[in-house]
Amino acid sequence: MRVLGIMGSPRIKGNTDLLLDETLSGAKSEGAEVEKLVVDKLKIAPCREYYGCLKDGNCVIRDDMDAIYPKLLDADVIIIASPIFFYGLTSQVKALIDRCQALWARKYILKQNLPDGARKGAFIAVGATRGEKLFDGPILTVQYFFKSISIKYVDELLVRGVDKRGEIKEHPTALSDAFQLGRRLAQR
Ligand SMILES: Cc1cc2nc3c(=O)[nH]c(=O)nc-3n(C[C@H](O)[C@H](O)[C@H](O)COP(=O)(O)O)c2cc1C
């Protein structure tokens, strides 16, 4: 069981990072092989709509996405973790998702089979405010992203009212919820 965690916050050891680490620890405790990508440390250009991918399913831009596409296709579980920035995902993780238009093209234009079966996905998000609709936009984005790469959206951990770096440690349940999320995801 390969679990790929995509850490979308630019803040290392911030709330998203700590939540994702706990989730990956939970998955590891169930015997999963885990990997974390810190998107902010990678070179990922935004999609430029060159649409080379419509011809052969490959993006024409050469950067760190070259190594990420195979990881996205090999993982049994993918976790997108992001703080809420203006009711959306961070631009770092959104750039990674947009560049997966190449995988969308393989599936929907070129009618290639992506690995599917029991591939699962989960979304972790944290925001400072408590609005009811805080996570609505990013959930739609992540669900559509997962669908495009043949991943089933199965679980989520959405935490409101957490703002300062590391403040998540004071939350009564979030870190243990994250650990349990990882355990669930790693169970077949
Ligand atoms: C550019 C920016 C935009 C933000 N927009 C929102 C927002 O729309 N709603 C919200 O509740 N919090 C918003 N926040 C607060 C962060 O979501 C919050 O501080 C979060 O805990 C940061 O997580 P991190 O430590 O993982 O980066 C924003 C923060 C930044 C820097």
PDBQT file of the ligand as one rigid body, heavy atoms in Angstrom, charges set to zero:
ROOT
HETATM    1  C1  LIG A 201      -3.211  34.275   1.677  1.00  0.00    +0.000 C 
HETATM    2  C2  LIG A 201      -4.048  33.707   2.778  1.00  0.00    +0.000 A 
HETATM    3  C3  LIG A 201      -5.413  33.571   2.575  1.00  0.00    +0.000 A 
HETATM    4  C4  LIG A 201      -6.213  33.018   3.577  1.00  0.00    +0.000 A 
HETATM    5  N1  LIG A 201      -7.556  32.877   3.339  1.00  0.00    +0.000 NA
HETATM    6  C5  LIG A 201      -8.328  32.305   4.280  1.00  0.00    +0.000 A 
HETATM    7  C6  LIG A 201      -9.729  32.137   4.042  1.00  0.00    +0.000 A 
HETATM    8  O1  LIG A 201     -10.273  32.470   2.999  1.00  0.00    +0.000 OA
HETATM    9  N2  LIG A 201     -10.477  31.580   5.038  1.00  0.00    +0.000 N 
HETATM   10  C7  LIG A 201      -9.925  31.183   6.224  1.00  0.00    +0.000 A 
HETATM   11  O2  LIG A 201     -10.656  30.668   7.087  1.00  0.00    +0.000 OA
HETATM   12  N3  LIG A 201      -8.586  31.313   6.470  1.00  0.00    +0.000 NA
HETATM   13  C8  LIG A 201      -7.789  31.875   5.537  1.00  0.00    +0.000 A 
HETATM   14  N4  LIG A 201      -6.431  32.009   5.760  1.00  0.00    +0.000 N 
HETATM   15  C9  LIG A 201      -5.849  31.501   7.031  1.00  0.00    +0.000 C 
HETATM   16  C10 LIG A 201      -5.197  30.112   6.892  1.00  0.00    +0.000 C 
HETATM   17  O3  LIG A 201      -6.055  29.193   6.267  1.00  0.00    +0.000 OA
HETATM   18  C11 LIG A 201      -4.820  29.594   8.293  1.00  0.00    +0.000 C 
HETATM   19  O4  LIG A 201      -3.903  30.481   8.886  1.00  0.00    +0.000 OA
HETATM   20  C12 LIG A 201      -4.259  28.196   8.304  1.00  0.00    +0.000 C 
HETATM   21  O5  LIG A 201      -4.213  27.719   9.636  1.00  0.00    +0.000 OA
HETATM   22  C13 LIG A 201      -2.866  28.146   7.719  1.00  0.00    +0.000 C 
HETATM   23  O6  LIG A 201      -2.441  26.800   7.694  1.00  0.00    +0.000 OA
HETATM   24  P1  LIG A 201      -0.883  26.385   7.539  1.00  0.00    +0.000 P 
HETATM   25  O7  LIG A 201      -0.235  26.647   8.861  1.00  0.00    +0.000 OA
HETATM   26  O8  LIG A 201      -0.929  24.956   7.210  1.00  0.00    +0.000 OA
HETATM   27  O9  LIG A 201      -0.318  27.179   6.417  1.00  0.00    +0.000 OA
HETATM   28  C14 LIG A 201      -5.630  32.591   4.794  1.00  0.00    +0.000 A 
HETATM   29  C15 LIG A 201      -4.246  32.752   4.999  1.00  0.00    +0.000 A 
HETATM   30  C16 LIG A 201      -3.458  33.299   3.999  1.00  0.00    +0.000 A 
HETATM   31  C17 LIG A 201      -1.970  33.447   4.230  1.00  0.00    +0.000 C 
ENDROOT
TORSDOF 0
